[in-house]
Amino acid sequence: MKSDKLIAVHNGALGDFLCAWPALLALARGAGTPGTRPDDAGPEHAVAQGGKGGDAPRLLFAGNMERMRWLAPLGYAPCPPDMRRALDGLYGEPETSVWPQALAGATLAWFCLDRAPVAAHPRVVPLPCLSSGADGGGMDGDDTGVEVPAMALAARPGNASHANHASHVSHIGPTGQTRHVTETLRYRLERAVSSALPWPPRWDENWHGTWQALFGGWDGGNSRTVVLVPGAGHRAKQWPPSRFAAVAGELRRAGYNPLYVLGPAELERGLDRNALMPEGMPEGGEVPVVTPADHYELAQLLRSARLVIGNDSGPLHLASLHGVPVLALFGPAPASAWCPHGAAPLTISLSSPLECAPCSTTLRRLACGWGHGSGSPHEDTGHNGTSALDGPCPCMAAITVQTALDNALKLLGPPERKDR
């Protein structure tokens, strides 16, 4: 029986979801939902019901419901509870001989890192953004039979390379031959078996422009606020707090207003706020620390900033999508695969200078064994399997304060220093 609806399943972190948003847009455009066709006048035509004229929704979403903020305008509707329960029942099953009645007529587009956590079935279309076994090095192919070509050869250390997926994004430092996860998803969608999906996806070449038309662009061109994001979904990706403190101090002396943004992961881990405070600041001169209540508040804060500096994390992807200049710090994960690459005038991804970096696209395994084999960022337990005694990951610690500052000032322009 031909499918009459599509359920997009995405249970990844914020950054993973934002990298997958163009693919979700392509599926919506293929369905012809209002607000996604080329002849639509703009986001005011978008609807949150996923159907037309009272019809049942053709596009459904299963995952973190806060993501519906960015999916409802494309025509997606939340997956109903009975379908969610049926989806939960598919996890970990070695085979799916009987398709759940609650999912009758539905095809599942299952977004994942390198493999879907469910058994193979004609109604399940796995959409891995990485190749199986990608931690071993390249992404030249996978075990699904879909070849994923590698990108151009890596740039030499110290040189800036321009990725072919977004020429305004600079990678500084060594990079792998890995293509960006968004481009990998596009490749898989375009090569999916025509009978596997209810309709052919239609990629939007200007998807970052569509994002800004729907959700707003950068408003911080005249701001003096520089947002610092010291957290990340995995501790291996965190630059030492003392380095952020040093950057914050220099930014303040240069006439800018540094502002820390912390998320749920940092609060859960009990990040020491005192370690983020610059030395030698006058009394009452602490750098403000904010914790946005939700993604909307986070987006508004980022959009109003002059620059966002931080680890490889969801807030940096969100900032770049809104067109905010971004300086992203990368260690064990390859910037070529995970860099923020929205519509910013200039986004710099600063990679670790260590020869062993990057070493892992999933962070399930690190070549140096840091954190005693740290778990997947999608399977967090405690401190991601690490101890506070582990200290910073060596490749992140190798990025110096001066290197980060030099690149930040490139994005900010000539500094206006205050009297010390």
Phi and psi in degrees as a GROMACS rama.xvg file:
@    title "Ramachandran Plot"
@    xaxis  label "Phi"
@    yaxis  label "Psi"
@TYPE xy
-68.1879  137.714  LYS-2
-67.6878  143.915  SER-3
-116.656  3.13154  ASP-4
-152.112  158.992  LYS-5
-128.321  132.152  LEU-6
-109.44  114.71  ILE-7
-86.9728  120.64  ALA-8
-107.828  119.572  VAL-9
-143.613  111.289  HIS-10
-113.402  17.6964  ASN-11
-81.2  179.335  GLY-12
-71.8462  172.645  ALA-13
-57.5084  -47.8256  LEU-14
-61.8019  -40.9181  GLY-15
-60.7905  -43.3167  ASP-16
-63.8558  -43.6552  PHE-17
-65.2128  -33.2709  LEU-18
-69.1965  -26.7372  CYS-19
-89.1582  -11.6697  ALA-20
-56.2439  -41.4091  TRP-21
-59.3886  -33.9634  PRO-22
-70.0473  -38.7611  ALA-23
-64.6739  -36.421  LEU-24
-64.2261  -41.7783  LEU-25
-61.5358  -39.1093  ALA-26
-66.0434  -39.2009  LEU-27
-67.6576  -39.9566  ALA-28
-65.4145  -36.0723  ARG-29
-63.7627  -33.8101  GLY-30
-76.6362  -13.5126  ALA-31
71.8818  30.5435  GLY-32
-71.0777  148.855  THR-33
-56.229  143.942  PRO-34
89.0921  -8.03558  GLY-35
-118.032  -4.03882  THR-36
-85.8485  151.191  ARG-37
-59.769  -28.0851  PRO-38
-87.0788  -1.07738  ASP-39
-72.7993  141.907  ASP-40
-74.4108  -23.3849  ALA-41
164.135  -173.481  GLY-42
-63.7903  -18.0393  PRO-43
-65.984  -17.1252  GLU-44
-85.1345  -11.652  HIS-45
-71.8305  150.2  ALA-46
-126.893  158.775  VAL-47
-104.053  7.54943  ALA-48
-98.7914  -16.7982  GLN-49
75.935  -2.9171  GLY-50
-136.116  178.183  GLY-51
-124.169  139.371  LYS-52
56.1642  34.0893  GLY-53
86.5022  1.43208  GLY-54
-65.4426  157.313  ASP-55
-64.7104  145.721  ALA-56
-58.9148  137.582  PRO-57
-93.0815  -21.1053  ARG-58
-118.117  123.296  LEU-59
-126.081  156.177  LEU-60
-129.465  133.63  PHE-61
-121.145  120.471  ALA-62
161.188  -157.581  GLY-63
-64.1568  118.059  ASN-64
-69.1132  -15.3832  MET-65
-67.1444  -21.239  GLU-66
-69.6134  -16.703  ARG-67
-61.0828  -20.0142  MET-68
-55.8297  -34.3698  ARG-69
-102.396  -0.806214  TRP-70
-113.001  -32.499  LEU-71
-56.11  -41.0325  ALA-72
-64.2791  -15.8669  PRO-73
-90.1179  -6.27583  LEU-74
104.984  3.50812  GLY-75
-78.2178  146.822  TYR-76
-122.88  153.095  ALA-77
-62.4846  140.874  PRO-78
-66.5319  127.451  CYS-79
-62.438  157.275  PRO-80
-56.1082  -40.1419  PRO-81
-65.8227  -35.5492  ASP-82
-71.2643  -37.2119  MET-83
-61.7023  -41.6731  ARG-84
-63.916  -40.0987  ARG-85
-64.3565  -39.724  ALA-86
-62.2269  -43.3412  LEU-87
-59.7618  -33.6447  ASP-88
-70.7869  -15.1998  GLY-89
-82.5074  -20.1141  LEU-90
-61.8058  131.962  TYR-91
73.9049  -0.242833  GLY-92
-75.2696  132.297  GLU-93
-65.9385  -27.482  PRO-94
-155.472  155.594  GLU-95
-121.63  88.0098  THR-96
-79.5379  -34.6063  SER-97
-117.241  118.4  VAL-98
-73.1956  130.106  TRP-99
-56.4559  137.723  PRO-100
-60.8463  -35.0802  GLN-101
-63.1689  -21.4235  ALA-102
-104.192  14.5099  LEU-103
-58.6038  132.283  ALA-104
79.7272  6.1122  GLY-105
-112.006  141.078  ALA-106
-106.893  140.24  THR-107
-104.69  119.637  LEU-108
-95.0913  101.775  ALA-109
-100.548  104.309  TRP-110
-78.7634  135.651  PHE-111
-156.13  174.117  CYS-112
-73.2345  -67.1021  LEU-113
-131.48  -10.4495  ASP-114
-160.274  142.626  ARG-115
-75.2587  141.106  ALA-116
-83.4364  28.0589  PRO-117
-133.556  162.361  VAL-118
-69.4633  154.322  ALA-119
-64.4981  138.942  ALA-120
-159.27  145.686  HIS-121
-57.6075  -23.7675  PRO-122
-87.6501  -4.66607  ARG-123
-108.692  120.923  VAL-124
-109.572  99.7539  VAL-125
-68.5438  137.455  PRO-126
-127.421  71.8925  LEU-127
-72.2049  137.207  PRO-128
-88.3247  -8.69069  CYS-129
-126.824  166.324  LEU-130
-84.1348  150.887  SER-131
-60.881  130.9  SER-132
75.3226  22.7845  GLY-133
-63.4603  -21.331  ALA-134
-65.0564  -14.0647  ASP-135
-79.0955  -8.93094  GLY-136
147.548  -95.3764  GLY-137
-90.8008  -171.246  GLY-138
-132.821  48.7252  MET-139
-79.2017  -11.3907  ASP-140
-177.363  178.563  GLY-141
-148.695  178.895  ASP-142
-87.1952  9.28865  ASP-143
-95.6857  -2.56441  THR-144
87.6414  2.07815  GLY-145
-99.2654  114.107  VAL-146
-74.6033  132.03  GLU-147
-118.212  100.124  VAL-148
-61.6051  146.331  PRO-149
-76.2508  161.393  ALA-150
-81.9527  -174.772  MET-151
-62.4794  163.856  ALA-152
-57.7355  150.802  LEU-153
-64.728  152.544  ALA-154
-76.5975  153.154  ALA-155
-70.5638  147.89  ARG-156
-52.4586  136.946  PRO-157
91.6766  -12.9096  GLY-158
-100.313  153.909  ASN-159
-94.3122  130.764  ALA-160
-113.73  150.768  SER-161
-111.694  113.015  HIS-162
-67.566  148.964  ALA-163
-75.7413  -8.72018  ASN-164
-85.3308  -17.1985  HIS-165
-164.368  101.188  ALA-166
-69.1629  -13.0518  SER-167
-87.6321  -0.330357  HIS-168
-98.6194  123.578  VAL-169
-103.444  134.885  SER-170
-106.436  123.594  HIS-171
-113.876  120.407  ILE-172
112.203  179.554  GLY-173
-64.5724  143.144  PRO-174
-133.144  160.481  THR-175
-89.4677  -173.626  GLY-176
-94.6898  19.3296  GLN-177
-81.2479  134.446  THR-178
-80.6039  158.851  ARG-179
-65.8388  145.591  HIS-180
-61.642  -33.0378  VAL-181
-64.3661  -41.622  THR-182
-67.5144  -34.2172  GLU-183
-63.6144  -41.6677  THR-184
-64.4398  -39.6111  LEU-185
-60.8954  -44.6538  ARG-186
-58.6781  -43.4446  TYR-187
-69.0518  -41.3608  ARG-188
-61.9835  -43.4408  LEU-189
-68.8884  -20.9358  GLU-190
-110.707  10.7889  ARG-191
-66.6432  145.549  ALA-192
-59.0481  131.483  VAL-193
-56.917  -31.8263  SER-194
-81.9073  -8.49979  SER-195
-76.1591  -34.0523  ALA-196
-105.889  151.353  LEU-197
-63.3469  -25.2655  PRO-198
-154.822  154.68  TRP-199
-72.7935  134.551  PRO-200
-68.5866  153.785  PRO-201
-128.373  105.796  ARG-202
-70.863  137.391  TRP-203
-95.9543  109.529  ASP-204
-62.2753  -24.5363  GLU-205
-111.216  45.3265  ASN-206
-63.6193  -31.1075  TRP-207
-69.1473  -32.7109  HIS-208
-68.5151  -37.2468  GLY-209
-62.6458  -41.8537  THR-210
-57.4044  -48.4167  TRP-211
-70.4839  -32.019  GLN-212
-64.9989  -34.1861  ALA-213
-82.9595  -39.8758  LEU-214
-121.588  -0.746294  PHE-215
100.768  154.078  GLY-216
-109.605  -162.292  GLY-217
-77.8687  130.487  TRP-218
-115.285  6.00072  ASP-219
-105.063  22.8802  GLY-220
-59.5566  -29.7015  GLY-221
-105.681  9.92516  ASN-222
-80.0372  157.628  SER-223
-108.058  6.07427  ARG-224
-86.5838  129.749  THR-225
-116.894  115.77  VAL-226
-84.1988  131.979  VAL-227
-112.397  129.266  LEU-228
-116.114  95.1639  VAL-229
-84.9488  -5.539  PRO-230
-100.175  176.84  GLY-231
-165.5  164.173  ALA-232
-69.7049  -14.6406  GLY-233
-139.62  133.861  HIS-234
-62.4937  -24.8955  ARG-235
-64.4949  -19.4621  ALA-236
-95.4636  6.58335  LYS-237
-94.5192  126.41  GLN-238
-71.8454  145.171  TRP-239
-56.1466  136.364  PRO-240
-54.5056  -35.5081  PRO-241
-63.5267  -29.221  SER-242
-71.245  -40.9449  ARG-243
-61.3245  -39.6792  PHE-244
-61.0588  -42.7197  ALA-245
-64.7601  -40.9533  ALA-246
-64.0824  -43.0714  VAL-247
-59.7634  -41.774  ALA-248
-63.5013  -43.9266  GLY-249
-66.3936  -38.4847  GLU-250
-63.2505  -40.6381  LEU-251
-65.0821  -41.4573  ARG-252
-67.1414  -24.2301  ARG-253
-86.1395  2.35449  ALA-254
97.4565  10.1663  GLY-255
-102.639  166.53  TYR-256
-113.257  93.0478  ASN-257
-68.6508  147.127  PRO-258
-145.441  123.718  LEU-259
-87.2578  140.313  TYR-260
-119.45  121.654  VAL-261
-111.265  148.475  LEU-262
-115.663  -175.36  GLY-263
-58.1641  -38.5372  PRO-264
-63.2931  -42.0504  ALA-265
-67.3617  -38.8726  GLU-266
-64.6296  -41.1683  LEU-267
-64.6075  -37.5795  GLU-268
-82.7046  -6.51502  ARG-269
69.2335  44.8612  GLY-270
-55.3333  129.488  LEU-271
-72.8809  107.016  ASP-272
-64.9403  -30.1957  ARG-273
-62.5198  -31.8602  ASN-274
-69.252  -16.2886  ALA-275
-89.0596  -6.21379  LEU-276
-89.4079  130.49  MET-277
-64.1052  150.527  PRO-278
-80.3881  151.703  GLU-279
77.009  13.6373  GLY-280
-80.6418  144.655  MET-281
-64.1511  161.284  PRO-282
-58.1975  134.565  GLU-283
80.427  6.50701  GLY-284
-98.8988  24.2408  GLY-285
-64.3747  149.586  GLU-286
-75.9356  127.384  VAL-287
-61.1439  146.753  PRO-288
-125.143  125.228  VAL-289
-124.957  151.554  VAL-290
-126.543  98.7291  THR-291
-57.0778  143.08  PRO-292
-71.8815  -31.2685  ALA-293
-157.287  -178.811  ASP-294
-66.3757  -31.1794  HIS-295
-65.0332  -46.771  TYR-296
-63.9246  -38.5493  GLU-297
-62.1632  -45.902  LEU-298
-61.6611  -42.9789  ALA-299
-64.8387  -37.8479  GLN-300
-65.7199  -44.6296  LEU-301
-66.2386  -40.8803  LEU-302
-62.7605  -27.3819  ARG-303
-90.8803  1.19167  SER-304
-88.3482  153.077  ALA-305
-75.9746  -34.5731  ARG-306
-157.093  148.938  LEU-307
-121.95  126.768  VAL-308
-120.509  132.567  ILE-309
-179.586  -178.759  GLY-310
-74.7979  167.512  ASN-311
-60.9037  106.063  ASP-312
-160.933  167.344  SER-313
-55.8072  -45.4101  GLY-314
-58.2133  -32.2674  PRO-315
-72.0953  -37.1363  LEU-316
-62.973  -41.9244  HIS-317
-64.964  -44.6844  LEU-318
-59.2546  -45.7789  ALA-319
-65.6838  -36.1665  SER-320
-61.2834  -34.9347  LEU-321
-81.955  0.470188  HIS-322
90.0045  11.7307  GLY-323
-81.2387  134.885  VAL-324
-59.6434  138.988  PRO-325
-135.668  137.688  VAL-326
-116.304  109.927  LEU-327
-107.368  134.713  ALA-328
-103.466  127.092  LEU-329
-122.848  139.994  PHE-330
-123.778  -95.4088  GLY-331
-72.2541  -24.4943  PRO-332
-92.7433  142.657  ALA-333
-74.6657  127.821  PRO-334
-63.2024  -31.3596  ALA-335
-63.1157  -24.386  SER-336
-95.158  -33.8891  ALA-337
-120.718  8.59897  TRP-338
-66.2307  147.637  CYS-339
-62.3777  133.678  PRO-340
-147.005  46.4683  HIS-341
-82.0913  -141.83  GLY-342
-101.764  26.5031  ALA-343
-65.0489  148.074  ALA-344
-56.3551  -35.8834  PRO-345
-159.147  126.231  LEU-346
-122.976  125.681  THR-347
-108.441  126.5  ILE-348
-106.586  113.878  SER-349
-99.4783  113.059  LEU-350
-94.8654  155.367  SER-351
-60.5653  142.356  SER-352
-80.0158  -7.94619  PRO-353
-65.6307  141.243  LEU-354
-65.4924  -26.9193  GLU-355
-80.6751  -7.29942  CYS-356
-104.058  143.066  ALA-357
-80.0028  158.627  PRO-358
-127.833  -7.71903  CYS-359
-154.289  129.375  SER-360
-86.6943  -22.5664  THR-361
-107.647  -17.6115  THR-362
67.0065  15.733  LEU-363
-69.1186  -34.7775  ARG-364
-136.954  136.127  ARG-365
-112.114  138.373  LEU-366
-59.7441  -33.6505  ALA-367
-84.9761  -7.25165  CYS-368
76.989  12.1148  GLY-369
-56.0917  139.982  TRP-370
72.3527  17.3469  GLY-371
57.3502  38.4924  HIS-372
92.4284  17.3222  GLY-373
-3.50767  134.041  SER-374
-75.2422  174.143  GLY-375
-65.0524  143.832  SER-376
-64.127  -14.0901  PRO-377
-96.9402  0.585008  HIS-378
-133.44  52.5874  GLU-379
-62.7855  133.959  ASP-380
-136.971  122.15  THR-381
58.7803  -124.229  GLY-382
-97.5685  46.7791  HIS-383
57.1627  35.367  ASN-384
75.6772  13.5485  GLY-385
-114.167  168.569  THR-386
-116.768  151.246  SER-387
-60.5546  -20.7365  ALA-388
-74.8847  -13.2473  LEU-389
-66.7896  -27.3316  ASP-390
70.0393  -175.454  GLY-391
-68.217  152.507  PRO-392
-62.7533  133.797  CYS-393
-54.5429  -38.5216  PRO-394
-70.8064  -29.1839  CYS-395
-74.8531  -38.3904  MET-396
-66.1921  -20.782  ALA-397
-75.2847  -14.3249  ALA-398
-80.4848  119.388  ILE-399
-84.7279  158.477  THR-400
-61.0704  -41.9664  VAL-401
-64.0796  -39.874  GLN-402
-63.4487  -43.9301  THR-403
-63.5405  -43.3043  ALA-404
-63.9791  -43.9403  LEU-405
-57.7864  -42.8137  ASP-406
-74.3313  -33.3006  ASN-407
-64.0011  -41.9171  ALA-408
-69.565  -27.2773  LEU-409
-60.9479  -41.3568  LYS-410
-76.1541  -29.1066  LEU-411
-83.8401  -25.1375  LEU-412
92.8765  -175.922  GLY-413
-57.234  128.291  PRO-414
-71.8055  151.976  PRO-415
-113.003  89.7505  GLU-416
-75.5427  141.612  ARG-417
-90.7493  163.375  LYS-418
-65.6251  136.122  ASP-419
